[in-house]
Amino acid sequence: MTQPVSAAPLRRTLGVGDAVVVGLGSMVGAGIFAALGPAAHAAGSGLLLGLALAAVVAYCNAMSSARLAALYPASGGTYVYGRERLGAFWGYLAGWSFVVGKTASCAAMALTVGAYVWPEQAHAVAVAAVVALTAVNYGGIQKSAWLTRAIVAVVLAVLAAVVVVCLTSGRSDAGRLDIGASGGVGGVLQAAGLLFFAFAGYARIATLGEEVRDPARTIPRAIPLALGIALVVYAAVAVAVLSVLGSGGLGQASAPLAEAVRAAGAPGLVPVVRVGAAVAALGSLLALILGVSRTTLAMARDRHLPGVLAAVHPRFQVPHRAELAVGAVVAVLAATVDVRGAIGFSSFGVLAYYAVANASAWTLSSAPVSRIVPVVGLVGCVVVAFALPWVSVAVGAAVLGAGATAYFVRRWWHRRGGAGQ
């Protein structure tokens, strides 16, 4: 196995509560404000079925990740698990999937902040948000955890207000919750893939494994707690919004939660929802930068990325060069590109990442009962990934193929160099 470039450890400061908050900051983020509309458009009356399917896949992924994180409490998440359980290539592929997919997600979240705060200058606001949050992360993981705690509190309060206003309004009609599959099985699967984008935040807990106190106990507790809270929140919001707009109205809404409160007779709440969406996007962006930088650190330690990125700051005990590199790349993307469709692209990459996690968890035990969860998770990831819009699948597969090609070319080059000495 390749030896790490740097053995400098990160500081273990996060407890169960901090880890849960980091996970919630990723999951209860901009996805719930943005993903419901496209998911309803795909699934129609099968939206809640799509949500349930996304939750099942997410649960299996979370349980597999929790078991692995307890054994391998290091930065990098599934990059480390795949490397240790399946071999260097599969770990690399997981890390590549995560870094590329989540870097696109970072840009999407930054632009979401810009679109809600100052639509006419969305790119400039997005870049400013990236710079500010990179500075926060540079100052230490505890500062990031405290900021995330405040963001989660604001977002949960806004979502609670949306649920109460919708369910208590005269426009609420339980008949609009009729669960069917007007979008067909393919529509339900596609909705599950789009909604999975919002669930995937619990990966952040695993990727921060080197900064969690007593990880063997903390991580297996924090991941299901964060996922359970997020599922309850999503289900409540989906039911409330559907009861007012119906699947047809929800599928046509560009800002579904804002449209729902307006239709419910509370137009004064619309600006509050817009602020909540911007804050939620900030929370997602903060947690995403944390996760991508830690996976970058792990891959740099193994020389899959430039070794200079493996440095740990002597005072703040954070992977400062990796954080600055990630922040710079995201800032450039946020300033120059339109990342519409990034949800689908990100979902494809993250589902590939979790497919490797489930395959890794499958190797932990030979008992058939112990293998049920990782098998269901692996099959679910593959099926849902290829049910995404074809453009997302094509681009995602091409990017993964490019990463795999780079891995084998690099290995061939090193072997050739070694043979020549």
N, C-alpha and C positions, 0 to 999 in steps of 0.2 A: 504493500500500500504506500502511496505517496506520503512522505512525511510533511507535516505542517510547516509552513514558512515561519510562523510565529507561534510560540506557545503562550503568549501573553493572554491571560484570562480576562473576561469581562466581570464586572462586579455584580454579585448576587444581592439585589435589593428588593425584588418584587415578591410580595406575598400573594395569597389566594385572591384577596379582594382586588389588588392591583392588576393581577393577571386577567381576572374576569372583566375588569373595566377596559383593559387594552383590547380584549376580544370583542366586547360590546361596541367599543369605539370604531371597530372595523365593520361589524355587522349591522348595527343600528345606525347606518350612515346614509349617504346619498342614495344608495340602492333602493331603499324603501320609498323614497320620493320620486324616483325615476323609473324603476324596473316594473312597477305594477302595470303601467300603461301598455308597453310593448308585450308583456306577458298576457294581458287580457286580450290584446289584438290577436295574438297567436292562438290562444286556447278558447276564447269565447267563454261560454258558461263552464268550461273546464278549468278555469283559473285556480279555484281552490284545490282541484285535483293536482294541478301542476305544482302548487305550493306544497301539498302533502308529499309528492314525489321528491321534490327538491329537499324537503326536510329529512326524508328517509335516507337519501344518498348522503346528505350532510352528516346525519347521525352516524352512519357507518364509517364515514371518513374521520369523524371526530374521535370515535372510539379506537380506531386503528392508530390514529395519530397520538392519542393519549397513551396507549400502551407502549408505543415506540419511544415517545418523548421521555417516559419514565426510565427507559433503559439507556437512552442516549441523550442526556441533558446538555447538548451543545448547540451553539448557534448554527442555523442552517436548515432545521426542520427535515423535510423529506429528502433533501440533498444528502444529509448525513445518513438517514435511515436506508435509503436505496443503496448508497455506497457500502454500508456495513452489512446489509442483508442480501443484496442481489448482485453487487459488483459495482466497480467504478463507473461503468458507462451509464447504468440506470440511475445512479445518484446524480451524475452529471446532467442527464436528460431532465430529471426532476428539477434540478436547480436552474437549468436553462429555461424550462417552461415557466417557472415561477418568476424569475427575474425579468424575462421579456414580457410576459403577460401582465405582471403587476406594474411594470414601468409604464405600460400603456394605460393601465388603470389610474396610476398617479396623475398622468396628464389629463385624463378624463375628469377626475375629481377636481383638479385645479381649475379646469375650464368651467366646471359646474359652479364653483365658487364665484368665478368671474361673471357667469351668466346671471346669477341671482343678485350679486352685489351691484354690478355696473355693466349691464349688457353691452353698452356701446364700447366699452374698454375691457372686454372680457379677457383678452390675452394678457394685457398689462396687469390686471388684477390677479390672474392666474400665476404669473411669474412672481409677483410680490408675495403671494401666499406660499409658494414653494420655497422662496428664500427665507421667509420668516419661520416656517416650520422646520426647515433644515437647521436653522440656528438654534431652535428649541431643542431638537434632538441632539445637536452637538454638545449642549450643556449637560447632558446626562439623562439616563433613562428615567430617573425619578421625576425630573421636571416634565418629561413627556407624559408620564403616568398621571401626574396631577392635572395637567392641561386636558388630557383625555377624560378624566373624571368630570371636569366642569362641562366639557362638550357633551358628554353622554347625558348629564343631568338636564341640560337645556333641550336636547333633542327628544328625550323621553317625555318631558313636560309638553312640548309642542305636539307630539304624537298623541298623548293622552287627551289633549284638548280637541284634536281632530276627531278622535273616536267618540268622545262625549257629545260633541256638537252634532255629528252625523247621526248617531244612534238615537238621540233625543229629539231630533227635528221631525217636523211633520212630513218631510219628504222620504223618510226612512221606510222601506217596505221589504219585509222579509221574503216576499215573493221573488225579489230580484236575486236572491241567493240560490235559486234553483241550480243544483249541481248536475251538469250534464257534460257533454263533450262535443259542443257544436263546432269546435275547431278540429275535431277528429283526434285520433291517438297521436298523430304527428304533431298537432298543435299543442297538446298537453305536454308532450316530451320537450318541445321547443320552449314552452313556458317554463318548465322545470329548469332547463338550462339557463334561461335568462334570469330567473329568480335565484338560481344557485350563486350568481354573481354577488348577491347581497348576503348570502350565508357564509361565504368562504373566509370570513374574517378570523375564525378561530385558529387558522393557521398561524396567525401572528403570535399566539401564545406559545406554540411549539417552536417557532423560529427564534423566540427570545429565551429558549431553554437554558442558556448559559448565564442569564441574568435573574433567574428565579430562585428564591430560597427553597431548599428541600424539594427539588424538582420531582423526585419520585412520588411525592404525595401531592404537591401543589398542582402540577400540570393535569394529572388525571381528574382532579376535582374541578379545576378552573374551566377546562374545555367543555364538559357537559353542562355546567352551570351557565356559562355564557351562551351556549347554543340554545339551551332551554328557554332562557329569558328572551332571546331574540325571536324564537319561534312563537312564543306567546304574543309578543309585540306585533310581529308580522301578521299573525292570524287575526288579531283584533283589528288592526288597521285595514286589512283586506276585506273583512266582513263589513266593517263600518262604511268603507268607501263604496263597496258593491251595493250595499243596501240603499244608497242614494243615487248612484250613477248607473248601476247595472253594468254587465260586462261590455255591452255595446258602447255606452258612454265613456266607460273607463278606458276602453281600447282606443278611443279617438282623442283622449285628453293628453295634451302635451305636458301639463303640470297637474297630474291627477289629484293630488291631495288639495291643492289650491282650488281646483274646479269643484271638488266634493264639498268643501266648506262654503263656497259661494252658492252652490246649488242647495245646500242645506239651510240657506237663509242667514249666513253669518259672513257677509263680505268683509266686515271689519277684521276678520281673522286672517284674511288672505296675506297681508304683509307679514304677519307673524309666522305664517307657514313658510313664506319665502325666506325669512331670516333663519328659521329652523333648518331649511334645506341647505342654506349656505354654511351654517355651523356644522351640520351633519357632514357635508362634503369636506370641510376642514378636518373633522375627526377622522374620516376615512383616509384622507391624504396623509395625516400625521402617522397613523398606524401603518399605512402602506409603505411609507418611506422607511419606517423602522424595520419592517419585515424584509424589504428588498435589500437594504444595506447589510443586514445580518446574514442573509444568504450569500450576498456578494463577498462578505468577509470569509465565510466558510469556503467558498469556491476559490478565493484568492489564496487561502492557506494551502490549498492543494494544487496551486498553480494552474487551475483551469481559467483563471482570470489573472491579470497582472499582480505579481506578488506584493507590489507597493500598497495595494488596497487592503492587505492583511494587518496593517498597523492598528494598534489600540492606543488611544490617548492616555498618557501616563497619569494625568490628573482626573479627567472625567470618566475614564474607563469605558469609552465607547469606540466603535470602529470609525473614527473620525474621517479618514480618507475615503472609506467606502461611502459614508453618508454624504460627503461633499461631492463625490463622483456621481452618485445617484441623483442628488439634488440638481447638479448641473445638467445632466441628461434630461431630467424631467422638465426643467425650466426651458431648455431649448425646444422640446416637443410642445410644451404649453404655449410658447411664443410663436410657433411657426405652423402648426398643423391643426386640422380639424379632426378630432378623434371620435366622430360619430361612428358607431359600430364597435367601439372599444369594449363595450360590455360583452358582446358575443365573442370577440377575439380573446378577451381576458378570461372568459368562462372556459373556452376551449383549452387554453394553456393551464389554467388551474385544475380543470378536470383531469388533464394528463398528469399533472403533479400528484393529485390524489390517487390516481390509478396506480402509480408507483408506490405510494404510501400503503395502499391496501395490499398490493402484492408483497410488500415487505412485511406487513403484519401477518400475512398468511404463513410466512416461514417461522413464526414464533412458536407455533405449537402444531403437532401432528394430529391432535384430537379433532375429530370432525365438527363437534359443537363449537370449538374455539375458532374454527375457520368459517363459520357461517357469515359473521359480520363482514370480514374482509372480502369474501367472495361476492356477497350482495353489493358491497361498496364498489368493488372493481367492475362488475358487470354494469352497475348503475352509471358509473363514470363514463364508461365507453359508450353505452347506448345514448345517454343524454348529450355527450359531447358531439356525436355524429348526427344528432337531431337538431343541432343549432342551424341557423341560416347558412346556406351553402358557402357564402362568401367568407364567413367566419371560419368555417371548417377548412376551406381551401387555403386561406392565408395562414391559419394556425398550423396546418399540416406542413406548409412550405417552410415556415419559420422553424418548426421542430426539425424538419429535414435538414435545413441549413446548419442548425446547431449540431446535429449528429454528424454531418459531414465534416464540420470543423474539428470535432473531437477525434475522428478517425485520422484525418489528415495530420493533426498535431501528434497523435500517437505514432503514426508512421514516420513522421519527421524525427521524432526523438529516437526511435529505434534505429533509423538510418544513421543518425548522428552518433549513437552509441556504437553501432557496428563499424563506423569508420574510424573509431579511435583505437 
